[in-house]
């Protein structure tokens, strides 16, 4: 059984984990790290202002789906 991983896949997993931690603490920052200034960033700011939980859900969704 081959259990080796490539450095890039391990590195990407670590980056995603850090982005998710940041997204839980400050959702727009997590989205910014993933996609930069764009529609998703501004949408996340609005969602976070309307309710902290919707901002977190959106941020985690963006981080996990955008590669």
C-alpha positions in Angstrom: 0.0 0.0 0.0 1.4 3.3 -1.1 0.8 6.0 1.6 3.1 8.7 0.3 1.8 12.1 -0.5 3.2 14.7 -2.7 4.5 17.8 -1.0 2.1 20.0 -2.9 -1.0 18.1 -1.8 0.1 18.1 1.9 1.0 21.8 1.6 -2.4 22.7 0.1 -4.2 20.8 2.8 -2.3 22.8 5.5 -3.1 26.1 3.7 -6.8 25.2 3.5 -6.8 24.3 7.2 -5.2 27.7 8.1 -7.7 29.5 5.8 -10.6 27.7 7.5 -9.3 28.7 11.0 -9.0 32.3 9.8 -12.5 32.1 8.3 -14.0 31.1 11.6 -12.3 34.0 13.4 -12.8 36.6 10.6 -14.8 35.3 7.6 -14.0 38.1 5.1 -10.2 37.6 5.7 -10.5 33.9 4.9 -12.3 34.6 1.7 -9.8 37.3 0.8 -6.9 34.8 1.2 -8.7 32.4 -1.2 -10.1 34.7 -3.9 -8.8 38.2 -3.3 -10.9 41.3 -3.7 -13.9 40.3 -5.8 -17.6 39.6 -5.7 -17.3 36.8 -3.1 -15.2 39.0 -0.8 -17.9 41.7 -0.8 -20.7 39.2 -0.5 -19.0 37.7 2.5 -18.7 41.1 4.2 -22.4 41.7 3.7 -23.2 38.2 5.0 -21.0 38.7 8.0 -22.6 42.0 8.8 -26.1 40.4 8.6 -25.0 37.5 10.8 -21.7 36.1 11.8 -22.7 32.4 11.1 -23.8 33.0 7.5 -20.4 34.7 6.9 -18.6 31.7 8.3 -20.6 29.3 6.3 -20.0 31.2 3.1 -16.3 31.6 3.8 -15.8 27.8 4.5 -17.8 27.0 1.3 -15.6 29.3 -0.8 -12.4 27.9 0.7 -13.4 24.2 0.1 -14.8 24.7 -3.4 -12.3 27.1 -5.0 -9.1 25.5 -6.1 
